[in-house]
């Protein structure tokens, strides 16, 4: 029963993940022309292997991320870890270089993390950070 549910969750998660990636990929030209949307990808905890989209208005940025990772354990078997998160950032400090956005930020977010039916957690997180530009724009 547990393995069937895990396969079903993984199947729907992967379909949603692929749909999100394809949708973002198809609309990437429009999103970057508006310069208010940005795409992100990464690996970490609790977001796992993730992809996200952010919308920026003035010095405020709102974003959502969807992440997942297959997991194999000798005792528990195979299951799929997944995470969904939403966050808000506020950029502060002075404008530096060609970028019109301040580089230092305060960020707060909420993440739902699940490991099959075994564990389900909600994390409230906060962060202080700095963005680094790697292009001339």
DAUR-V625312 format. One record per helix or strand of 3 or more residues. SS is the DSSP state (H for helix, E for strand). FROM is the first residue (numbers start at 0). LEN is the number of residues. Records with the same first field share a line. If there is no record, write none. Layout:
SS=FROM-LEN ; FROM-LEN
This chain:
H=1-25 ; 27-7
E=36-8 ; 47-10 ; 59-14 ; 76-19 ; 101-14 ; 118-12
